[in-house]
Amino acid sequence: MRTSPTYFAPPVTPGAQGFYHTIQKGQTVYHISKLYHVDQNVLIRANNIKDISSLVVGQKLFIPQERMVISAPASGYGPVSLNEAYRIIGPRYPTSHWRTITVHHSGTLQGSARNFDRDHKRRKMGGLFYHFVIGNGTASGDGRVEVGYRWQRQIKANRPDDVQICLVGNFDIQNVSEAQFNTLVHMIQAIQAEYNIPTRNIRQHCDIPGKHTDCPGKKFPFGRLIAAL
């Protein structure tokens, strides 16, 4: 794969719903299709690709799906395994330099990435703030992961180099489910391994200086999380 100036591949259908992915070194149509859970043939047709070996670094591929969020996996219950976590975060992005991971709770008893995206848009936050959302079995599966567009596009949510993970729930008044906790451990372990993030750089939202919040809640088992890591 050779380096090339940025190239925009137009979708087949004008106005088609989706977003663009910038090809990184070593990525293929197959890898990108798995990353976004899109059939490889759909991806090829959407971008009018004649030769899949002709992709170049910096080229932009149109991903024909809703831009806001994808689910990984789309359905199912129970915690995400470590192998699933590696699949969800995808191959290492060579241009990304994640250094910290911040854990949040939603502060709500139920919800999903879609719900939070609507709320964050109303609050002028540019859409879903978090890179990942871990469901509690209400609007998404207990312990299942939803991937936000900020991770898809490898862009910060607020603080540079900081990955944001939100667990659905209000942990001031309820406990983290076992499925959520186990998924959180595996997601953090996978991100740590891919981006060389030490455990000392795993923190709660309330640990950030100047943040007047108890997020992710008084009942969140942060000590247990660090011990598990």
NORWO-V659065 format. One record per pair of residues at least 6 apart in sequence whose C-alpha atoms are under 8 Angstrom apart, sorted by the first residue. I is the first residue (numbers start at 1). J is the second residue. Records with the same first field share a line. If there is no record, write none. Layout:
I: J  J
This chain:
1: 25  26  53  54  55  56  57
2: 56  57
3: 56  57  58
4: 56  57  58  59
5: 58  59
6: 58  59  60
7: 58  59  60
8: 59  60  61
9: 47  48  59  60  61  62
10: 46  47  62
11: 46  47  48  62  64
12: 45  46  47  48
13: 46
16: 64
17: 64  65  66  67
18: 62  63  64  65  66  67
19: 62  63  64  65  66  67
20: 60  61  62  63
21: 60  61  62  63  152  153
22: 57  58  59  60  61
23: 56  57  58  59  60  61
24: 57  58  93  94
25: 57  94
28: 52  55
29: 40  43  44  52
30: 40
33: 39  40  43
35: 87  88  89  90
36: 63  70
37: 72
38: 63  64
42: 64
43: 62  63  64
44: 50  52
46: 62  63  64
47: 61  62
67: 149
68: 114  117  127  128  148  149
69: 113  114  146  147  148  149
70: 146  147  148  149
71: 145  146  147
72: 88  144  145  146  147
73: 144  145  146
75: 140  141  144
76: 141  144
77: 137  141  142  143  144
78: 141  142  143  144  179
79: 142  143  144  178  179  180  182  183
80: 143  144  145  179  182  183  186
81: 183  186
82: 186  187  189  190
85: 183  186  187  190
86: 187  190  191
88: 147
89: 190  191
92: 194  195
93: 154
96: 154  161
97: 161  195
98: 160  161  162  163  195  197
99: 161  162  163  195  196  197  201
100: 161  162  163  197  201  202  203
101: 162  163  164  165  188  201  202  203
102: 162  163  164  165  202  203  204  205
103: 164  165  166  167  202  203  204  205  216
104: 164  165  166  167  204  205  215  216
105: 166  167  168  169  170  171  215  216  217
106: 166  167  168  169  170  216
107: 168  169  170  171  172  215  216  217
108: 168  169  170
109: 168  169  170
110: 136  138  139  168  169
111: 135  138  139  140  168  169
112: 133  135  139  140  168
113: 128  133  146  148
114: 128
116: 128
117: 127  128  129
118: 127  128
119: 127
120: 126  127  128  129
121: 127  128
128: 148  149  150
129: 150  157  158  164
130: 148  150  157  163  164  165  166
131: 147  148  149  150  151  157  163  164  165
132: 145  146  147  148  151  164  165  166
133: 145  146  147  148  165  166  167  168
134: 142  143  144  145  146  165  166  167  168  180  183  184
135: 141  142  143  144  145  146  167  168  180
136: 142  143  144  167  168  169  177  180
137: 143
142: 177  179  180
143: 177  178  179  180  181  182  183
144: 180  183
145: 183
150: 156  157
156: 162  163
157: 163  164
167: 180
169: 176
170: 216  217
171: 216  217  218  219  220
172: 216  217  218  219  220
173: 219
174: 219
175: 219  220
176: 220  221
181: 225
185: 225  228  229
189: 229
191: 197
192: 198  199
199: 226  229
202: 226
204: 215  216  222
205: 211  213  214  215  216
206: 212  213  214  215  216
